Structures are given as C-alpha cells and as structure tokens.
Amino acid sequence: MKINLNDAGSYLSDQIAKSIRDAFISSKLIVEERLPSQYEPSDHFEVSRSTVWEALKRLTAQSFIRIHKGANSGAFINPIS
C-alpha cells in the first residue's frame, strides 16, 4: 500500500501514524497489542524504516503507543484514558 504523496503539507510519518490510529479505531488493532516490527510496515507502506520509526515516535509522544526495550521489546497500543 502506497502512502498518498499528494497529501499536501503532510509528512509520510504523519500519514503512517494516522493509518495506525485508524486501524485501532476500526478495531483492526486492540489495546495492549504488539505492533509489527519496523520491517513489516516499511514494506507495507513502501517507505524506509526510519520513516516508520518517526511515525512510532509521533504516536509515543501522543501517548497512543509505548515502546519497550529489552526482552519483551516492541511497540504496544496504550489503553485510551
């Protein structure tokens, strides 16, 4: 799936972050679910892993997800409060 490059004034990472939020809203993702590694979304959206990482950082800043490092590493959907 390609991201719409004609979306004026919108960064690719913003569009990916919106796509992840939309997937949650449409019940394709659930609270506490672990998101795929950066490789899968970068292939899916046909963008670099750094673009996906930027999208994940944006979602973390918005408290939508949290990122764990270590043995149980990954990005997880936070409960909505």
N, C-alpha and C positions, 0 to 999 in steps of 0.2 A: 504494500500500500504506500503510495507516494503521498507526501505532505504537500498541501497546496502552496506552491511557491508564489502564487499571485495574491496571497492574503496580505495586502499592503500593510506595512508597519508592524508586522508580527514576525518575531523570531521563530525559527524552526523549533527551538527548545520550548517556546511558549505553546506552539501548536501540539507538540508531543505531550506536554503536561496537560493540556486541555483534553486530549484524546484519552489519557489515563483517567482523568477525573470523570469524563463522560462514560467510560467503561464502568466505573464504580456506580455512577448514578443509574445506569441502565442495568445494574445487577450482574454485570459480567465479572466484576471483582467484588470480593467481600472483605469485611473488616478482618484484620489480622492476617490476610492472605499475603504470602510472599510473592513479590513481583519477579518476573523473569530476570535473568542476568542482563547486562547491557548488550550482550551479543544478539539476543533474540529481537529486542525492539529495534536495534540498529539495522538488522536485516529486514524486518517487517516494514519499517518506515523508510528504508533506503537512505539512511543518514549515518554519520560517524558515531562511534561510541561516545566521543566527547560531547556530542550534541545531546545524546540520551542522558549522559551524566549531568549536563547542565539542566535538563528538564527535571531530573530527580532532585537536584539541589533546590530548584524553584519550589517543587512540591514539599520538600522538607522545610523550607523557610515559611511555607504557608501552613505548616503542621498537618498536612494531608497524609504524609508518609513519615516513617522514621527509618534510619539506616543503622543497621547493626554491623559491627565488625567482629571478627574472630570466628569461633567455631560455628556459630549459628548466624553467619553473616548474610546480609541481603537487605532489600528494601521491603518494608511491610506497610500495609494500609492501616492508618490510625483510626480508632473509633471517632465518630463525629460527636462533638460535645456541644 
